[in-house]
Amino acid sequence: MDTIYDAKLLLVDDNAELLALLCEQLRGAGYGHIRTAQSCAAARACFAAEQPELMILDINLPDGDGFSLFRALRAKADVPALFLSARDADADRLFGLGLGADDYLTKPFLMQELLLRVQHILQRAYRAELSRTKPAPLQLGERCVDLNDAIVTLPEGKTLALTATELALLRKLAENRGHIVTYDALCAAVWGADYYGYENSLGVHIRHLREKLEAEPGAPQFLRTVRGIGYKLTKGEEA
């Protein structure tokens, strides 16, 4: 996947209304590749047709249980999973996590909480994928960025080095390319959870980053400000 929003999601639940709501909310959050299944058999067929990058599984299914389904599918590929269940017993939650699931959410749940958990799981998977493979060059107009070596190559061949902070910011923006990344999310990506006091520094680092990425930093084409919210690295067609 190029960004977490390109991830293929497989939703498995026997409740058609809940599946429809989940699809609506996930698509609204920016996820565009979603398959659904209401039984273990249908889930296996979906998995065989297209391997997902995240499974969201109910435990109580008409032709089996989510735990057994997870074991069967996980034997084929190491795909992250989040369990949804009306079972709120600690034993069930611990059993699901013990099988290797990434998270366990008890019904009823807040939809925003589900979206945040999905985002966190996919971000972890995306970072792991980046650590295993050399990132593809990031093309911004006539400038090319090597995210592995932190180098920006200009049209005439001259190169500019990115600082560690600039690289961390750009990785976070590239991971969510085409989507807004909030000020808080960028600060956390660079300085960790305890980023308070660094907020004012963010604008300075963004300005320096634009000076290296943009032909006209004062009128940026790619690294756009979304006032009051954050920043967005646009896709080519938006520039």
C-alpha positions as CSV (number, residue, x, y, z in Angstrom):
1,M,0.0,0.0,0.0
2,D,1.2,3.5,-0.9
3,T,-0.6,5.0,2.1
4,I,-2.7,3.6,4.9
5,Y,-5.8,4.7,3.0
6,D,-4.9,2.4,0.1
7,A,-5.1,-0.6,2.5
8,K,-7.5,-3.4,1.5
9,L,-9.9,-4.1,4.4
10,L,-11.9,-7.2,5.0
11,L,-14.9,-6.8,7.3
12,V,-16.6,-9.9,8.7
13,D,-19.8,-9.7,10.7
14,D,-23.2,-11.4,10.4
15,N,-25.0,-8.1,11.1
16,A,-25.7,-6.5,7.7
17,E,-26.7,-3.1,9.2
18,L,-23.5,-2.9,11.2
19,L,-21.5,-3.9,8.1
20,A,-23.2,-1.1,6.1
21,L,-22.4,1.4,8.9
22,L,-18.8,0.3,9.1
23,C,-18.4,0.7,5.4
24,E,-19.9,4.1,5.4
25,Q,-17.7,5.4,8.2
26,L,-14.5,3.8,6.9
27,R,-15.1,5.2,3.4
28,G,-15.9,8.6,5.0
29,A,-12.5,8.4,6.7
30,G,-10.8,7.9,3.4
31,Y,-10.5,4.1,3.0
32,G,-11.5,3.0,-0.4
33,H,-10.8,-0.7,-0.7
34,I,-13.4,-2.6,1.5
35,R,-14.8,-6.1,1.1
36,T,-17.4,-7.5,3.4
37,A,-18.5,-11.0,4.5
38,Q,-21.3,-12.3,6.7
39,S,-20.0,-15.8,7.3
40,C,-16.7,-17.7,7.7
41,A,-17.2,-19.3,4.2
42,A,-17.7,-15.9,2.6
43,A,-14.7,-14.5,4.4
44,R,-12.5,-17.3,3.2
45,A,-13.7,-16.7,-0.4
46,C,-12.9,-12.9,-0.1
47,F,-9.5,-13.7,1.4
48,A,-8.7,-16.1,-1.4
49,A,-9.8,-13.6,-4.1
50,E,-7.8,-10.7,-2.6
51,Q,-5.5,-10.8,0.4
52,P,-6.5,-7.9,2.8
53,E,-4.1,-5.7,4.7
54,L,-6.4,-5.6,7.7
55,M,-9.2,-7.9,8.9
56,I,-12.0,-6.7,11.2
57,L,-13.7,-9.8,12.6
58,D,-16.8,-10.5,14.6
59,I,-16.5,-13.6,16.9
60,N,-20.0,-14.9,16.7
61,L,-20.6,-16.0,13.1
62,P,-23.4,-18.3,11.7
63,D,-21.0,-21.1,10.4
64,G,-18.2,-20.9,13.0
65,D,-16.4,-18.4,15.2
66,G,-14.1,-15.5,14.5
67,F,-11.3,-17.1,16.6
68,S,-11.1,-20.2,14.4
69,L,-11.5,-18.1,11.2
70,F,-8.6,-15.9,12.3
71,R,-6.4,-18.9,12.9
72,A,-7.2,-20.3,9.5
73,L,-6.6,-17.1,7.6
74,R,-3.5,-16.1,9.6
75,A,-2.0,-19.5,8.7
76,K,-2.1,-18.3,5.1
77,A,-0.7,-14.8,5.6
78,D,0.4,-12.6,8.5
79,V,-2.5,-10.1,8.2
80,P,-3.3,-7.7,11.1
81,A,-6.7,-8.2,12.7
82,L,-9.1,-6.4,15.0
83,F,-11.8,-8.4,16.8
84,L,-15.3,-7.0,17.3
85,S,-17.4,-8.8,19.9
86,A,-20.4,-8.5,22.1
87,R,-18.4,-10.7,24.5
88,D,-16.9,-8.4,27.1
89,A,-15.3,-11.0,29.3
90,D,-11.6,-10.5,30.0
91,A,-11.0,-14.2,29.1
92,D,-12.3,-13.7,25.5
93,R,-10.3,-10.5,25.0
94,L,-7.1,-12.1,26.3
95,F,-7.7,-15.2,24.2
96,G,-8.1,-13.1,21.0
97,L,-5.0,-11.1,21.7
98,G,-3.2,-14.3,22.6
99,L,-4.0,-15.7,19.2
100,G,-2.1,-12.7,17.7
101,A,-4.8,-10.2,17.0
102,D,-3.7,-6.6,17.1
103,D,-6.7,-5.3,19.0
104,Y,-10.1,-6.2,20.5
105,L,-13.1,-3.9,20.7
106,T,-16.2,-4.7,22.6
107,K,-19.7,-3.9,21.2
108,P,-21.3,-1.4,21.5
109,F,-18.4,0.9,20.6
110,L,-17.8,4.5,19.6
111,M,-17.2,4.6,15.8
112,Q,-14.5,7.2,16.3
113,E,-12.7,4.8,18.6
114,L,-12.8,2.1,16.0
115,L,-11.5,4.5,13.3
116,L,-8.6,5.5,15.5
117,R,-7.7,1.9,16.3
118,V,-7.9,1.0,12.6
119,Q,-5.6,3.9,11.8
120,H,-3.1,2.9,14.5
121,I,-3.0,-0.7,13.3
122,L,-2.4,0.3,9.7
123,Q,0.2,2.9,10.6
124,R,2.2,0.2,12.5
125,A,1.8,-2.1,9.5
126,Y,2.9,0.6,7.1
127,R,6.0,1.5,9.2
128,A,6.9,-2.2,9.4
129,E,6.5,-2.4,5.6
130,L,8.8,0.6,5.1
131,S,11.4,-0.9,7.4
132,R,11.5,-4.1,5.3
133,T,11.6,-2.4,1.9
134,K,13.3,0.7,0.6
135,P,10.7,3.4,0.1
136,A,9.9,4.4,-3.5
137,P,11.2,7.8,-4.5
138,L,8.7,10.6,-3.8
139,Q,8.1,12.6,-6.9
140,L,7.1,16.3,-6.4
141,G,7.0,17.9,-9.8
142,E,10.5,18.0,-11.1
143,R,12.0,17.3,-7.7
144,C,12.6,13.8,-6.4
145,V,12.9,12.8,-2.8
146,D,14.8,9.7,-1.6
147,L,13.1,9.0,1.7
148,N,15.7,6.3,2.5
149,D,18.7,8.6,2.2
150,A,16.9,11.8,3.1
151,I,18.0,13.5,-0.2
152,V,16.1,15.9,-2.5
153,T,17.3,15.9,-6.1
154,L,16.6,19.1,-8.0
155,P,15.9,19.3,-11.8
156,E,19.5,20.4,-12.5
157,G,20.9,17.5,-10.5
158,K,21.9,19.4,-7.4
159,T,21.0,17.6,-4.2
160,L,19.8,18.9,-0.8
161,A,19.9,17.0,2.5
162,L,16.9,16.7,4.7
163,T,17.4,17.0,8.5
164,A,16.1,14.2,10.7
165,T,13.1,16.4,11.7
166,E,12.3,17.3,8.1
167,L,12.5,13.7,7.2
168,A,10.2,12.6,10.0
169,L,7.7,15.3,9.0
170,L,7.8,14.3,5.3
171,R,7.4,10.6,6.0
172,K,4.3,11.3,8.0
173,L,2.9,13.5,5.3
174,A,3.8,11.0,2.6
175,E,2.2,8.2,4.6
176,N,-1.0,10.1,4.4
177,R,-0.5,11.7,1.0
178,G,-3.7,13.4,-0.3
179,H,-5.1,13.7,3.2
180,I,-4.8,16.3,6.0
181,V,-2.4,15.6,8.8
182,T,-3.2,17.6,11.9
183,Y,-0.7,19.7,13.8
184,D,-0.9,17.3,16.7
185,A,-0.3,14.2,14.6
186,L,2.8,15.8,13.0
187,C,4.2,16.9,16.3
188,A,3.6,13.4,17.8
189,A,5.3,11.8,14.7
190,V,8.5,14.0,15.3
191,W,8.7,14.6,19.0
192,G,6.6,11.7,20.4
193,A,3.5,11.9,22.7
194,D,5.1,14.4,25.0
195,Y,5.4,17.1,22.3
196,Y,4.0,20.0,24.2
197,G,6.1,23.1,23.7
198,Y,7.2,22.1,20.3
199,E,4.1,23.3,18.5
200,N,5.6,26.7,17.6
201,S,8.6,24.9,16.1
202,L,6.5,23.0,13.6
203,G,5.8,26.0,11.4
204,V,9.6,26.7,11.2
205,H,10.4,23.2,10.1
206,I,7.6,23.2,7.5
207,R,9.0,26.4,6.1
208,H,12.5,24.9,5.8
209,L,11.0,21.7,4.2
210,R,9.1,23.8,1.6
211,E,12.4,25.6,0.7
212,K,13.7,22.2,-0.3
213,L,10.6,20.6,-1.8
214,E,9.0,23.5,-3.6
215,A,10.1,25.5,-6.7
216,E,8.3,28.5,-5.1
217,P,8.1,28.0,-1.4
218,G,6.0,31.1,-0.9
219,A,3.3,29.6,-3.1
220,P,3.6,25.9,-2.4
221,Q,2.1,23.4,-4.9
222,F,2.6,20.2,-2.9
223,L,3.0,21.0,0.9
224,R,-0.2,22.8,1.5
225,T,-1.5,24.5,4.7
226,V,-5.0,23.7,5.8
227,R,-5.6,26.6,8.1
228,G,-6.5,25.8,11.7
229,I,-6.1,22.1,11.1
230,G,-2.7,21.0,9.7
231,Y,-0.9,20.3,6.5
232,K,-1.4,18.1,3.4
233,L,1.0,16.7,0.9
234,T,-1.0,16.8,-2.3
235,K,-1.1,14.1,-5.0
236,G,0.1,15.0,-8.5
237,E,-3.4,15.7,-9.8
238,E,-4.1,18.1,-7.0
239,A,-1.0,20.2,-7.5
